[in-house]
Amino acid sequence: MKSTIFYRIASVLLAIFAILHTIGFRQTDPTWNVDALLRSMESIHFDVQGFSRSYWDFYVGFGLFVTVFLLFAAILAWQLSRLPQEALMRIRGIAWAFAVCFAAITVLTWRYFFIAPLVSSILITACLVAAACLLPHAQDC
């Protein structure tokens, strides 16, 4: 099996993860009783390098950073799936860096988040590791 299929699966999973993350990261459950916390995050402002920001601004900004990163990763995985084997052979380091990055994201997700993003991270990491393992070596081409 070639790495192409694993990169394409990872790309689709990453795009789905990005969409669901964007929809879900600002959602709250009324049973959490976090209204006071959210109001304080939105209302307490402080100056940072000439800008007035709140903790809510940082929360939303970092959440959207994650979305942008996931979309970039989806595009990168798709682009890697389209490269010829000779080109993939030359970028093994990039392929492994991509896989290791998502392995680290999986560990952080396990430590700080919950099951849905953990399962997504595990599946994406598995696809990226499989794709990197299947890349041709110099003597194979």
C-alpha positions as a Markdown table, in Angstrom:
| # | Residue | x | y | z |
|---|---|---|---|---|
| 1 | Met | 0.0 | 0.0 | 0.0 |
| 2 | Lys | 1.3 | 3.5 | -0.8 |
| 3 | Ser | 1.4 | 6.5 | 1.5 |
| 4 | Thr | -1.1 | 8.3 | -0.8 |
| 5 | Ile | -4.2 | 6.8 | 0.7 |
| 6 | Phe | -3.1 | 7.5 | 4.3 |
| 7 | Tyr | -2.4 | 11.1 | 3.4 |
| 8 | Arg | -5.8 | 11.5 | 1.8 |
| 9 | Ile | -7.5 | 9.9 | 4.8 |
| 10 | Ala | -5.6 | 12.2 | 7.2 |
| 11 | Ser | -6.5 | 15.2 | 5.0 |
| 12 | Val | -10.3 | 14.4 | 5.2 |
| 13 | Leu | -10.0 | 13.7 | 9.0 |
| 14 | Leu | -8.2 | 17.0 | 9.5 |
| 15 | Ala | -10.8 | 19.0 | 7.5 |
| 16 | Ile | -13.6 | 17.4 | 9.6 |
| 17 | Phe | -11.6 | 18.1 | 12.8 |
| 18 | Ala | -11.2 | 21.7 | 11.8 |
| 19 | Ile | -14.9 | 22.2 | 11.0 |
| 20 | Leu | -16.1 | 20.5 | 14.2 |
| 21 | His | -13.5 | 22.3 | 16.3 |
| 22 | Thr | -14.7 | 25.7 | 14.9 |
| 23 | Ile | -18.3 | 24.8 | 15.6 |
| 24 | Gly | -17.6 | 23.4 | 19.1 |
| 25 | Phe | -14.9 | 25.3 | 20.8 |
| 26 | Arg | -17.1 | 28.2 | 21.9 |
| 27 | Gln | -20.1 | 26.0 | 22.9 |
| 28 | Thr | -21.0 | 25.5 | 26.5 |
| 29 | Asp | -23.5 | 23.2 | 28.2 |
| 30 | Pro | -26.0 | 25.0 | 30.6 |
| 31 | Thr | -25.3 | 22.3 | 33.2 |
| 32 | Trp | -21.7 | 23.5 | 33.5 |
| 33 | Asn | -22.9 | 26.6 | 35.3 |
| 34 | Val | -20.1 | 28.7 | 33.7 |
| 35 | Asp | -22.1 | 31.9 | 33.0 |
| 36 | Ala | -20.3 | 33.9 | 35.6 |
| 37 | Leu | -16.9 | 32.7 | 34.3 |
| 38 | Leu | -17.8 | 33.5 | 30.7 |
| 39 | Arg | -19.0 | 37.0 | 31.7 |
| 40 | Ser | -15.8 | 37.6 | 33.6 |
| 41 | Met | -13.7 | 36.4 | 30.6 |
| 42 | Glu | -15.5 | 38.8 | 28.4 |
| 43 | Ser | -15.7 | 41.8 | 30.7 |
| 44 | Ile | -12.2 | 41.9 | 32.3 |
| 45 | His | -10.0 | 43.8 | 29.9 |
| 46 | Phe | -6.3 | 44.5 | 30.1 |
| 47 | Asp | -3.8 | 46.3 | 28.0 |
| 48 | Val | -1.3 | 44.3 | 26.0 |
| 49 | Gln | 1.2 | 46.1 | 23.8 |
| 50 | Gly | -1.2 | 49.0 | 23.2 |
| 51 | Phe | -4.4 | 46.8 | 22.7 |
| 52 | Ser | -7.2 | 46.3 | 25.1 |
| 53 | Arg | -8.0 | 42.6 | 25.2 |
| 54 | Ser | -10.0 | 40.2 | 27.4 |
| 55 | Tyr | -9.4 | 36.6 | 28.3 |
| 56 | Trp | -12.3 | 35.8 | 26.0 |
| 57 | Asp | -10.4 | 37.5 | 23.1 |
| 58 | Phe | -7.4 | 35.2 | 23.8 |
| 59 | Tyr | -9.6 | 32.1 | 24.1 |
| 60 | Val | -11.4 | 32.8 | 20.8 |
| 61 | Gly | -8.1 | 33.9 | 19.1 |
| 62 | Phe | -6.3 | 30.7 | 20.1 |
| 63 | Gly | -9.3 | 28.6 | 19.1 |
| 64 | Leu | -9.3 | 30.1 | 15.7 |
| 65 | Phe | -5.5 | 29.6 | 15.4 |
| 66 | Val | -6.1 | 25.9 | 16.0 |
| 67 | Thr | -8.7 | 25.9 | 13.2 |
| 68 | Val | -6.3 | 27.6 | 10.8 |
| 69 | Phe | -3.6 | 25.1 | 11.7 |
| 70 | Leu | -5.9 | 22.2 | 11.2 |
| 71 | Leu | -7.0 | 23.5 | 7.8 |
| 72 | Phe | -3.3 | 24.0 | 6.8 |
| 73 | Ala | -2.5 | 20.5 | 7.9 |
| 74 | Ala | -5.4 | 19.1 | 5.8 |
| 75 | Ile | -4.1 | 21.0 | 2.7 |
| 76 | Leu | -0.6 | 19.8 | 3.4 |
| 77 | Ala | -1.7 | 16.2 | 3.8 |
| 78 | Trp | -3.6 | 16.4 | 0.5 |
| 79 | Gln | -0.7 | 18.0 | -1.3 |
| 80 | Leu | 1.7 | 15.2 | 0.0 |
| 81 | Ser | -0.7 | 12.6 | -1.3 |
| 82 | Arg | -0.3 | 14.1 | -4.8 |
| 83 | Leu | 3.5 | 14.1 | -4.9 |
| 84 | Pro | 5.3 | 11.5 | -7.0 |
| 85 | Gln | 7.3 | 8.8 | -5.1 |
| 86 | Glu | 10.6 | 10.4 | -6.1 |
| 87 | Ala | 9.6 | 13.7 | -4.4 |
| 88 | Leu | 8.3 | 12.0 | -1.3 |
| 89 | Met | 11.6 | 10.2 | -1.0 |
| 90 | Arg | 13.3 | 13.5 | -0.7 |
| 91 | Ile | 11.0 | 14.9 | 2.0 |
| 92 | Arg | 11.0 | 12.1 | 4.4 |
| 93 | Gly | 12.1 | 14.5 | 7.2 |
| 94 | Ile | 9.1 | 16.7 | 6.5 |
| 95 | Ala | 6.8 | 13.7 | 6.5 |
| 96 | Trp | 8.2 | 12.5 | 9.9 |
| 97 | Ala | 8.0 | 16.0 | 11.4 |
| 98 | Phe | 4.3 | 16.1 | 10.4 |
| 99 | Ala | 3.7 | 12.8 | 12.0 |
| 100 | Val | 5.6 | 13.6 | 15.2 |
| 101 | Cys | 3.8 | 17.0 | 15.5 |
| 102 | Phe | 0.5 | 15.1 | 15.5 |
| 103 | Ala | 1.8 | 12.5 | 18.0 |
| 104 | Ala | 2.6 | 15.5 | 20.3 |
| 105 | Ile | -0.9 | 16.9 | 19.7 |
| 106 | Thr | -2.4 | 13.5 | 20.6 |
| 107 | Val | -0.5 | 13.5 | 23.9 |
| 108 | Leu | -1.6 | 17.0 | 24.7 |
| 109 | Thr | -5.2 | 16.2 | 23.7 |
| 110 | Trp | -5.1 | 13.1 | 26.0 |
| 111 | Arg | -3.8 | 15.3 | 28.9 |
| 112 | Tyr | -6.0 | 18.3 | 28.5 |
| 113 | Phe | -9.1 | 17.6 | 26.5 |
| 114 | Phe | -11.7 | 14.8 | 26.0 |
| 115 | Ile | -12.6 | 11.7 | 23.9 |
| 116 | Ala | -13.8 | 13.2 | 20.6 |
| 117 | Pro | -10.7 | 15.2 | 19.8 |
| 118 | Leu | -8.5 | 12.4 | 21.3 |
| 119 | Val | -10.0 | 9.8 | 18.9 |
| 120 | Ser | -9.6 | 12.3 | 16.0 |
| 121 | Ser | -6.0 | 13.0 | 17.0 |
| 122 | Ile | -5.2 | 9.3 | 17.3 |
| 123 | Leu | -6.6 | 8.5 | 13.9 |
| 124 | Ile | -4.8 | 11.4 | 12.2 |
| 125 | Thr | -1.5 | 10.5 | 13.9 |
| 126 | Ala | -1.9 | 6.8 | 12.8 |
| 127 | Cys | -2.5 | 7.9 | 9.2 |
| 128 | Leu | 0.5 | 10.2 | 9.2 |
| 129 | Val | 2.8 | 7.7 | 10.8 |
| 130 | Ala | 1.7 | 5.0 | 8.4 |
| 131 | Ala | 2.2 | 7.3 | 5.4 |
| 132 | Ala | 5.7 | 8.3 | 6.7 |
| 133 | Cys | 6.6 | 4.6 | 7.2 |
| 134 | Leu | 5.5 | 3.8 | 3.6 |
| 135 | Leu | 7.6 | 6.5 | 2.0 |
| 136 | Pro | 10.2 | 5.1 | -0.4 |
| 137 | His | 13.9 | 5.0 | 0.6 |
| 138 | Ala | 16.6 | 6.3 | -1.7 |
| 139 | Gln | 17.6 | 2.7 | -2.8 |
| 140 | Asp | 14.0 | 1.9 | -3.6 |
| 141 | Cys | 13.6 | 4.5 | -6.3 |
